[in-house]
Amino acid sequence: MVQDFKLSAQLKGHESDVRAVSFPAANVVLSASRDHTVRLWRKATSQSPFDDTIVSQGHGYINSLTFIPPSGEYPDGLVVSGGAEPIIEVKKPSATPDINAERLLVGHGHNVCTLDVSPDGKWLVSGSWDGKAIVWNTATWEMAHVLVHNMDNRGVWTVLAYDADTIITGSADNNVRIFRLKGATGLEIEASRTLSTGDVVRALCKLPSGLKGHPSGADFASAGNDSVIRLWKVSGKEVGNLQGHDSFIYSLAALPTGEIVSSGEDRTLRIWRGSECIQTITHPAISVWTVAVCPENGDIVSGASDNMVRVFTRSADRTADAQTIAQFEESVRNSAIPQQQVGSNINKEKLDTKDWMQTNSGTKDGQIKMIREEDGTIGAYQWSMGQQQWIHVGTVVDSAGSSGKKVSYNGKEYDYVFDVDIEDGKPPLKLPYNLSQNPYDAATKFLGDNELPISYLDNVANFITQNTQGATLGQASEAPSSDPYGTDSRYIPGLESQPAKPKYLPHTEFLSLTNGKLEPALARLKTLNSKHIQAGNKHIAMNPDNVEILEELVKQLLQPASAAGKLANLDASKPILLTLVTQWPYADRLPALDILRFLAAWPAAASITDDRYGDIIDIAVQGALDVEDTVTAGGSLSDLIANKLDATKANANSVMMALRTIANLFKLDDGRKLVASKAGEILSFMGHIVGLDGDKGVIGAENNNFQIALTSAAFNFACLFYRERKLDANLDEIALLIMIVEATVRKQKDPEVLFRALMALGMVLSIGPQPVAEAKKQGVEAWLTPVIGQTREQRLKDVAQECLSYIRA
């Protein structure tokens, strides 16, 4: 008889949810977390404990992870991770946070939420909330293919590199797609088959073949929000399904025996043999986010929302000691289970007592039975087929909020319904939450329902966590603070009554774009610098002192910028950055331009000038547009646009950095003065980008991050014109700005891009009659009116309506 899995080890080190795990070898576990780290856990022998080292540490949560098998070039393999920052990092397992990545892969526009590698190690596949899946060639580290999904603002949540020719994806549009790489010649590949599941797809796994294959004959499995594991042939035929989970299924893996492992929002990890669940392992956490299987010994690793990594085994030799197992079981028993997770209508008086369990068995593994305890509480007991007994897995608690009463919203009952104030002129929105939910899932749904930027995810989830009672018995419930974020508040819970409809215009606070990682940019610069030194390009390469100066600059830039702040080594850094942006080959300039855009938000940035290349704006735009290996000195921005702007050669990410630099200069007075003095030239540059002179100049049309940078700069110009009210000087620029907004609204679909564009238009119209007359002259009403009917997002409807009210007044 096959033994049950038992706890082997609990790996404690992460400080937030463990979102991804990998188990490449019997002595090595990898984990990625919302605490911004990737950790490698290694044990020297089969009997020794796991010790951890941090392989990577960033500034955003990390929620995807995979391992590329050893090769001749990399005998220890490679660790690949991705997350909130849309940069995929490839590092050696022996690396530490201060060691450069082997590669940084840029191609996604949003959170990279899933990664996988083909069995032969030839392809790396990534999926993102930007709705794209990308296939990377691990020999060249170049983008080989983009897998077309044609989804409207929905993410690719899981990818499976099934074999060297077949990639399978699962998405938020409820579909599984199968792609064939064989014979593909172009960059984009359409799906050969699209399989509808009826709900969001969160997990995929390949099943063994041959004698160890699944009895159904399935080749792979999928799972997601409907709590069902579906079994498929690669031909697209569904051959079975497995039911037993009570909530979202987040992760799937296959054991060497052909059994399937699953985990989800119902606190459990489950083992399936054929069509039966043969074991359920309850965790002391709301969400078991991720599971993986070791191909060498068949052990399982899980990652959960209690920040823990756990290893489970069938081997008696690797089972944890009795004390560790007892502590784990005790933590499960002490878990509080919110009432609605097991049924909202529980009549305590009609529940059976413990005596019932002495004479009754369960009908399936994982079955939950609620029992009235002697002290009047409700105990949750789970049937174990392996142990043939009921196991205490928690206590059911009344999950109502601090008032003790449920709150009704949209016909459903919730523990909390917060009023949320969004900054930047966004209206108060309703945020419903039940304690049985994972805060990050509730936050994700809230952002999706209201089409808000996914960059708010951590803030919303943290807000929920800080303003709701905990999920462990004995933890006191605290009333929500009126301002959980102090003076830097984004979210403020208010009264339950709905406030008056918000008014967006005018809104005079400038936008800045300073989120992101600088460490990867610095690491990339060092790698490129070594390349130039080896190539004999010492005239443009940094010497050790230059590298040290740049490292110190980056360290300062990672701190919050303020009007009182001062960069100690700015003067020493200027000539180094100038060389990197203007003298390095065009393909190597992006990381230096990234540093420059951070620098633009600091005091004295406007003082960066050069006799040959001009001010910081000239330097950034020339570095982004001039594709020659050495930037041509001299000339105005107008000359540069006329002679150097070539959309077929320009790197959209480099141009995006130039736009971010311009947007960030609005943060301080000296920067605003510089931008104002060059408004006509900059807006002409932006007009070319959106295609006002024909398609020749269009850059970044498919890149949401690029469009956010463009519309942020446009909005900042509108705020500037509103503040200055110098109509005689600005009317031509205002007319050009309106045309830029029109081109953006007609071509773009991303809600945040459209919101910023419409806010820019509204700020211009708020100035007075002359800009309104110009808008009428350009026929703004004809293209603005359809926005109200076409968008689902209320804030877009409201801003468009406010704009129309100015025009029709």
Secondary structure, DSSP 8 states (H G I E B T S, - for coil): -----EEEEEEE--SS-EEEEEEEETTEEEEEETTSEEEEEE-SSTTS--EEEEEEE-SS-EEEEEEE---SS-TT-EEEEEESSSEEEEE-TT--TTS--SEEEE--SS-EEEEEE-TTS-EEEEEETTS-EEEEETTTTEEEEEE----SS--EEEEEE-SSSEEEEEETTSEEEEEE-TT--SSEE--SEEEE-SS-EEEEEE---GGGS-TT--SEEEEETTSEEEEE-TTS-EEEEEE--SS-EEEEEE-TTS-EEEEETTSEEEEEETTEEEEEEE-SSS-EEEEEE-TTT--EEEEETTSEEEEEES-GGGS--HHHHHHHHHHHHTBEEEGGGT-S---GGGSB-THHHHH---SSTT-EEEEE-TTS-EEEEEEETTTTEEEEEEEEE----TTSS-EEETTEEESEEEEE--TTT---EEEEE-TTS-HHHHHHHHHHHTT--GGGHHHHHHHHHHTS--SBTT-------S-TTGGG-S-----SS------------------S-SHHHHHHHHHHHHHHHHTT-TTTS--HHHHHHHHHHHHHHTS---TT---TTHHHHHHHHHHHHHTS-GGG-HHHHHHHHHHTTSTTGGG-EETTTEEHHHHHHHHHH--SSS------HHHHHHHH--TTT--HHHHHHHHHHHHHHTTSHHHHHHHHHTHHHHHHHHHHHTTTT-GGG---TT-HHHHHHHHHHHHHHHHHHHHH--HHHHHHHHHHHHHHHHHHHHH---HHHHHHHHHHHHHHHHT-HHHHHHHHHTTHHHHHHHHHHH---HHHHHHHHHHHHHHH-
